[in-house]
Amino acid sequence: MAKRTRIIEGTWSCTSCDTPDIPARHRNCPSCNNPRAETGQESEFDFGPTDAASGKSLREGVSDEKALDAAAAGVDWFCEYCGASNRGDSPRCRHCRAERSDASRTLSEESDEEAPPPPPPPKPSGGGKWRVFGAILLCLFGSCIAFSFWSSRTHEVSGEVTATEWKRTAYRESFQRVSRTGWREELRPTSARMPVDGRGEVAGVENIRDCTRRQRGTERVPDGTERVCRQKTRKVACGTEEKCTRKKMGNGFAKETCEDITKYCDESYEDCREETRYRTVPVYALSCTYDTHEWTEVEHQDASGRDDAPRWPTLTAGASERLRREEKYTVRIRYEDDGSKEHVLEPKTERAFLAWKKGQKVPLQVSNLGKVEVMAADPVR
């Protein structure tokens, strides 16, 4: 598409008499004759605001020949002897008539597109609210770090074993014939085998009987097709829109280039297709009664003690029987830390339990949150 160009003239402000909005074509202030300097505010040209959507300058473009001639003169240069600003096409300084040399400084010509204006500052009330919120978050974050550091700090205390306790239970179990139900397709007839010394048994699946048809579950099966539509969006061309860019020319003027580009809009549409429809149907199978064998508790005996060696209850297993045992050990340690407190250990084995004796001194490490850790390794693991 065809591009349209125009020249935008910038303005500068005099720092001597504060005269604002002086057109760039003037190299001296019309009010006080102060020359435009090389650096500082007088070398910063204002090209006016732009339209937020298109980027087009809201300032009128120049059309008079004098301004267009000044814009086409090239990048301004500054005399290295007197500092006066000169047109880019002038070989001599307009003030002291010194010839332009390679050392003469120039205004920078910005080749990049001009950056969009900064967003307006937030409203004081909203900004204050977010600043307060941010301060609270920062405070909470700092508090979390401080708490984490504090809670991880530990100190050592001395403890003493006040008691050792144990409990043991012995179970006598018999391998007995029982009736169960199961799905026929999963039942594989197997002969039972009785245990020898409580081992080597096979439960078996025998005497499968009384099979009835029952619902085992459900499943989804195809049931034709159905038209399913989903709402979607897509980008479509919806005319054109003007987009403009501005390039500073290094002499107080800027070249604006505009062109019409394709505009795209969101369009809603229905995406429809035929999809398989499903329905849920019950699934049936044969449920049967069968005989098998299981370990069943016949009797059990408990034994417990305090500050002595553990022992097992006296139970004897007969034919097709076995003994099963359970044990639990506890060591109680008292220590002083802002009052009298107790820490409980639970050794996993008899050997580890027997390493602890009543009256034994135990070094402990306690965190500020009260977590206790035994400093010395157990004498026997």
C-alpha positions, 0 to 999 in steps of 0.5 A: 500500500502507498506510503505517505510522508510529511515533515514535523517541526519540533520546538525547543525552549530558551533557558535564558528567558524561558520562552517556550515552543520556539520552532526548530528553524530558529537557531536563536531565541526570538525574544532574547537572542540566546543561541540554541546550545549543543547540550541540555534542554535546548537540544531536546526537541518536542515533536508533540503528542501522537495518536495512541492507536495509529501513532500519527502526530497530532501536530500539523506537518510543515508545508512552507518552503523555508521549513522544508529547506531547513529539514532537508539540510541534514544533521545540524553541526556545532562549531568547535570554536564558538559552539554555534549551531549550523545547518547540516549543508553549511560549510562555514560557521554562521557565527565565527565563519570557521570552516567545518571540520571532522571534529565538529560535533553533530546532533544524533540522528535517531534511526529507530522508531520513536518510542511511545509516550510513557503511560500516565502516572498512577492516581495517588490514592491507588498508588498509595494503596498498592505501595502499602500492600507491597510494604505489607507483603515485603514485611510478611516475606521478611517475617517468614525468613526471620521465623524460618531462621529462628525455628531452625536454631537449636540448643543442647540439653541433657535428658535422662531415661525414666522408663523402658516399656515393651509389649508383645503379642503372640497369635495362634492361627489355623489354616481353615476351610472357608467359603467365599464368592468370586467372578467365575472367569477369575476362578481357576480350580486349584487343590489346597495344600496344608502347611507344614510347620506353618509354611508351604500352604496353598489356599486352593479354589475348590467346589465352585457352585451356586453361580448366578448372573450379576451386574459387575459394572458398566461400560460405554458403547457406541450409539450412533453419531451426533452433531457437536458444535463448539464456539470458537474465534478467528482473526479476519480482515475487517478493513484497513487502519493507518499506522505511522512511524516517526524518525528524527532527522537530527536538526529539529525536524522529524519525518513521519511515514504513514501507510494503511495496513490490513486490520484484523478483527475477532470473529466468532463462529461455530465449529461443528462436526459429527462425533460418536455418541456413547451410551452406558450399559450394564456389564454382567458376569457369573458370581460363584461360591467356592471353597478356599483356605485362610489363616484364621486367628484361634487365640492370642496372648499378650505380655508386657513389662517395664524396665526389664527384658522382654519375653514372648507369651507361651503359645504352641502351634499344632498341625496346620497352625502357625504362630504370628508375633507382634512387638512394640518398644518404648523408651521415655526420656525426660529433659528440662527446657522451660519446664519438665518435658518428655521425649518418646523413642520407639526402637524397632528391634529388641536389640536396639531396645535393650541398649537403653537403660533406666537412669541413662543420660542422653544428650538431646538437641532441641529446636526453638519449635520443640523438635527433639533429636538424640545427639548420640547414636544409639549404642546398639542399632 
